[in-house]
Amino acid sequence: LWMSTAISFINLSQELHKWTHQGRDQTAWWINTLQDYNVIVTRKGHLAHHKPPFESNYCIVSGHCNSLADRIGLFRGLEKAVFTLTGNVARCENNERLLEDRVVELGIKRKSVTLSRNESTEK
């Protein structure tokens, strides 16, 4: 029961995240209404985390915790902890795009030209 509930909520959070990447015409009216009233994460609120310097708006369910998480440096702290424990650098630091070359090779997507966090702050 616990596992089924956990998996259901994980799937729901990913669906909410997917909707922020879709246009209004690609989602149902009720999804747009929930986003308009900030019940679930909005497109504008979420997409801010895809722009340099890639340091904010990581909450993908409602976005209500973004201001607090950003203010206390929650996700930046987690990035530092992961680096300390594993030596892995955040992808926004090294501009790594997992599987991008394969996706480009298959013709599914064009190669992206995303600035890293450091490159965006230098300009």
C-alpha positions in Angstrom: 0.0 0.0 0.0 2.8 2.4 1.0 4.8 1.7 -2.2 1.7 2.1 -4.4 0.9 5.4 -2.9 4.5 6.6 -3.2 4.7 5.6 -6.8 1.3 7.3 -7.5 2.5 10.6 -6.0 5.8 10.4 -7.8 4.1 9.9 -11.1 1.7 12.8 -10.4 4.6 15.1 -9.6 6.2 14.2 -12.9 2.9 14.8 -14.7 2.6 18.3 -13.1 6.2 19.0 -14.2 5.4 17.9 -17.7 2.5 20.3 -17.9 4.7 23.2 -17.2 6.7 22.4 -20.3 3.6 22.2 -22.5 1.7 25.1 -24.0 -1.8 26.1 -22.9 -3.2 24.6 -26.1 -1.5 21.2 -25.2 -3.2 20.8 -21.8 -6.8 20.5 -20.7 -8.7 23.6 -19.6 -8.8 22.5 -16.0 -5.0 22.1 -15.9 -4.6 25.7 -17.2 -7.1 26.9 -14.5 -5.2 25.2 -11.7 -2.0 26.8 -13.0 -3.7 30.2 -13.4 -4.8 30.1 -9.8 -1.4 28.8 -8.6 -2.8 25.6 -7.2 -0.1 23.7 -9.2 3.2 25.0 -10.5 2.9 27.6 -13.2 4.7 27.6 -16.5 6.4 30.9 -15.9 7.4 30.0 -12.3 8.9 26.7 -13.3 10.6 27.7 -16.5 12.6 30.3 -14.6 14.8 27.4 -13.4 15.8 26.6 -17.0 17.4 30.0 -17.5 20.8 31.2 -16.3 22.0 31.2 -13.6 20.0 28.0 -12.9 19.7 28.7 -9.2 16.0 28.8 -8.3 12.5 27.5 -8.8 13.2 23.8 -8.5 9.9 22.8 -6.8 7.8 21.0 -9.4 4.5 20.3 -7.7 3.0 23.6 -6.6 5.9 26.0 -6.6 4.7 27.3 -3.2 8.0 26.3 -1.5 10.3 27.9 -4.1 10.8 31.3 -2.3 11.7 29.6 1.0 13.9 26.9 -0.6 15.7 29.6 -2.7 16.1 31.9 0.3 17.7 29.3 2.5 19.8 27.8 -0.4 18.2 24.4 -0.1 19.0 23.1 -3.6 22.4 24.8 -3.8 23.2 23.1 -0.4 22.1 19.7 -1.8 24.3 20.2 -4.9 27.2 20.9 -2.6 26.4 17.8 -0.5 26.2 15.6 -3.6 29.5 17.0 -4.8 31.2 16.4 -1.4 29.9 12.9 -1.2 30.3 11.8 -4.8 32.5 14.4 -6.7 29.7 14.8 -9.2 29.2 18.4 -10.4 25.7 19.8 -11.1 25.0 19.6 -14.8 24.4 23.4 -14.9 28.0 23.8 -13.8 29.6 21.7 -16.5 26.9 22.1 -19.2 26.6 18.3 -19.5 23.5 17.1 -21.3 23.0 13.4 -20.8 22.2 11.5 -24.0 22.0 14.7 -26.0 24.4 13.5 -28.7 22.3 10.3 -29.2 19.1 12.2 -29.4 20.6 14.6 -31.9 22.0 11.6 -33.9 18.5 10.1 -34.1 17.1 13.4 -35.4 14.7 13.8 -32.5 16.2 17.1 -31.4 18.7 19.8 -32.5 21.8 20.3 -30.4 21.1 22.8 -27.6 23.2 25.8 -26.9 22.6 26.3 -23.2 24.9 28.6 -21.1 26.4 27.2 -17.9 25.7 28.9 -14.7 29.3 30.4 -14.7 29.0 31.6 -18.3 25.7 33.4 -17.7 27.0 35.4 -14.8 30.1 36.5 -16.6 28.1 38.5 -19.2 
